[in-house]
């Protein structure tokens, strides 16, 4: 028996010595990480994939109602502090209601009956961001070989650019309401008369994108039909704002407050976009794990992300793993994956504490870049 133990110890030492000299191919390691994380994500969330219509409609309509009520109070209230408080509430509520455009983009037809139509009538057209501006665009951001490349409409290597690009990136978004009035109230009607202008409008001014090199293709089939009625509605609304303000039918103060609240919501979303990714890819095609780690989760216990990253956007990295998972299921999916995957898993490396640290990290990246 003693002899056997001695021989086994020699064999164990020999095997340990051999494994020290075995190198693991980095590509194989990355592929293994991709498979393991995707396998765990799919296995643990099979029962969470169906959207709950009651949650969607209830959350969206309540947010829109609070938002528009806030706009009305901001316009009508006499004490300045009441008007300002109502405006802040309106910004947060309309920002949340508007964020459902992201869900619509990933939603299968009929999953929540009538939701696309209802969202466009209640929020998309009044805020002049109908869902066609995101549908057919955002899905390219999730394409495996497009993410982070020049063909990604929603990616810029901000962390590798000049420091001034970050404040400019945010500041320019404040002009969005005026730009949208110009797009729908002026350019849209003219574009149906002048074909070259139509081509410009479709390619350059028909998508919620941040990559200036992106050019959109003309829509076809159902997408074209959805596009036309939504664009027509937004155009009529923009013309009503222009003509109503010019003729005195709409008080200038009321229009200015409405556009100011809409602009503030866009700025808030632009700030959120700043920290949705690390923006550190210089155009290479990334693996699933690399795309995940270039994205950001801001999970609980922090409460503020529920305001500046609503409707599941606080789990943006997880969303890139499971893009079709409904927003109301992401919290539970995150808890399950966090418990299942060990601390050495890449899954945990995409979790961050909050907005200030992420913005600081991005600004420091621009300094070094």
Secondary structure, 3 states (H helix, E strand, C coil): CHHHHHHHHHHHHHHHHHHHCCCCCHHHHHHHHHHHHHHHHHHHCHHHCCCCHHHHHHHHHHHHHHHHHHHHHHHHCCCHHHHHHHHHHHHHHHHHHHCHHHHHHHCCCCCCCCHHHHHHHHHHCCCCCCHHHCCCCHHHHCCCCCCCCCCCCCCCCHHHCCCHHHHHHHHHHHHHHHHHHHHHHHHHHHHCCCHHHHHHHHHHCCCCCCCCCCCCCCCCHHHHHHHHHHHHHHHHHHHHHHHHHHHCCCCHHHHHHHHHHHHHHHHHHHHHHHCCECCCCCCCCCCHHHHHHCECECCCCCCCHHHHCCCCCCEHHHHHHCCCCCHHHHHHHHHHHHHHCCCCCHHHHHECCCHHHHHHHHHHHHHHC
